[in-house]
Amino acid sequence: MELFDAITQRRTHRGEFRADTISQEHLDRLIEAAQWAPSPFNTQPWEFLIIREPAGKNALAELTAECVVGQFKDSTFLDDNSRWMRLTEAEWEERGDGVLLTDHVDLPPMFRKDPTKLKPLLKHAKHLSILGHLGAGKLPAKEISELVRTSPLLILILMDNTRRPPGDGGERWMWLGMGAAIQNLLLTATGLGIGTQFVSAPLERQDDRDRIQDGFNIPDSHEIITLLRLGYLDASHGKSVRLPSTTVIRRESY
Ligand SMILES: Cc1cc2nc3c(=O)[nH]c(=O)nc-3n(C[C@H](O)[C@H](O)[C@H](O)COP(=O)(O)O)c2cc1C
């Protein structure tokens, strides 16, 4: 696959993957691609915790479910979320940013036909936390947790803080290097027909990150940067949107 095609065809995959395991050859390729990313002073602060066995997957799936249930009860989270939720494909395309609500949750039948009916509710999304307290988060939590549990491969991406470059900006530059490594991995996956999804819910809060740190024996010197789920795809890439480039380019001076 051409590099530019991989860049523009990479998508976040929020559905099921094929059940077959990722081959060792392909996994090696993903990690090698990540390792060739630039990093400050060539510090290469990344490590990759590969999870293929049910025990690790189950633990992360359970924690994800718990965290999603918590997010549905959290009025601030819901309010912040609503800013980026698009109710219809038309709105999503017109705005050119955010995520499609129906890609994230299965809507109740009354809203399925016309999701715009949700508009007034989203405007006051923080009040939806009442529904969260009544258990509204349980269904989406179960769905995402099931996706985590059944993914052929999970990767916890770690940053080794002992490999910090010099200077006040050290941590900042390390994070940039981590981003470059992750993108190399995602693009290589796209070229190999492997779908990927960031799973941020179990990593939002320090307490939850600590639980993962303990559960997977990750030393204190290492920071969990993200969790990815991966698997082969049957269908080709789905839809995404971007802002027009004219809105992100400034010339000569802001
Ligand atoms: C740091 C980071 C965290 C993300 N967390 C999630 C997540 O928890 N769940 C999810 O479905 N997508 C997550 N995404 C994917 C974005 O929602 C996605 O990249 C964006 O909507 C654009 O869609 P695309 O990747 O298909 O082009 C994350 C992306 C990044 C870079």
The ligand as an SDF file (V2000), in Angstrom:
LIG
                    3D

 31 33  0  0  0  0  0  0  0  0999 V2000
   -5.0250    9.7970   21.9590 C   0  0  0  0  0  0  0  0  0  0  0  0
   -6.2580    9.2550   21.2900 C   0  0  0  0  0  0  0  0  0  0  0  0
   -7.2370    8.6370   22.0620 C   0  0  0  0  0  0  0  0  0  0  0  0
   -8.3640    8.0820   21.4580 C   0  0  0  0  0  0  0  0  0  0  0  0
   -9.2690    7.3930   22.2310 N   0  0  0  0  0  0  0  0  0  0  0  0
  -10.2810    6.7580   21.6250 C   0  0  0  0  0  0  0  0  0  0  0  0
  -11.1670    5.9240   22.3530 C   0  0  0  0  0  0  0  0  0  0  0  0
  -11.0470    5.7520   23.5600 O   0  0  0  0  0  0  0  0  0  0  0  0
  -12.1540    5.2880   21.7030 N   0  0  0  0  0  0  0  0  0  0  0  0
  -12.3200    5.4240   20.3480 C   0  0  0  0  0  0  0  0  0  0  0  0
  -13.2200    4.8080   19.8010 O   0  0  0  0  0  0  0  0  0  0  0  0
  -11.4940    6.1970   19.6280 N   0  0  0  0  0  0  0  0  0  0  0  0
  -10.4790    6.8550   20.2120 C   0  0  0  0  0  0  0  0  0  0  0  0
   -9.6150    7.6140   19.4680 N   0  0  0  0  0  0  0  0  0  0  0  0
   -9.8220    7.7110   18.0140 C   0  0  0  0  0  0  0  0  0  0  0  0
  -10.4140    9.0440   17.5880 C   0  0  0  0  0  0  0  0  0  0  0  0
  -11.7530    9.1460   18.0410 O   0  0  0  0  0  0  0  0  0  0  0  0
  -10.3330    9.1010   16.0570 C   0  0  0  0  0  0  0  0  0  0  0  0
   -8.9850    9.1300   15.6720 O   0  0  0  0  0  0  0  0  0  0  0  0
  -11.0440   10.3150   15.4540 C   0  0  0  0  0  0  0  0  0  0  0  0
  -12.4090   10.2840   15.7480 O   0  0  0  0  0  0  0  0  0  0  0  0
  -10.8710   10.3490   13.9340 C   0  0  0  0  0  0  0  0  0  0  0  0
  -11.3450    9.1510   13.3720 O   0  0  0  0  0  0  0  0  0  0  0  0
  -10.3930    8.2470   12.4600 P   0  0  0  0  0  0  0  0  0  0  0  0
   -9.2460    7.8010   13.3090 O   0  0  0  0  0  0  0  0  0  0  0  0
  -11.2600    7.0840   12.0260 O   0  0  0  0  0  0  0  0  0  0  0  0
   -9.9730    9.0890   11.3020 O   0  0  0  0  0  0  0  0  0  0  0  0
   -8.5070    8.1870   20.0580 C   0  0  0  0  0  0  0  0  0  0  0  0
   -7.5210    8.8220   19.2940 C   0  0  0  0  0  0  0  0  0  0  0  0
   -6.4070    9.3370   19.8950 C   0  0  0  0  0  0  0  0  0  0  0  0
   -5.3220    9.9660   19.0470 C   0  0  0  0  0  0  0  0  0  0  0  0
  1  2  1  0
  2  3  1  0
  2 30  2  0
  3  4  2  0
  4  5  1  0
  4 28  1  0
  5  6  2  0
  6  7  1  0
  6 13  1  0
  7  8  2  0
  7  9  1  0
  9 10  1  0
 10 11  2  0
 10 12  1  0
 12 13  2  0
 13 14  1  0
 14 15  1  0
 14 28  1  0
 15 16  1  0
 16 17  1  0
 16 18  1  0
 18 19  1  0
 18 20  1  0
 20 21  1  0
 20 22  1  0
 22 23  1  0
 23 24  1  0
 24 25  2  0
 24 26  1  0
 24 27  1  0
 28 29  2  0
 29 30  1  0
 30 31  1  0
M  END
$$$$
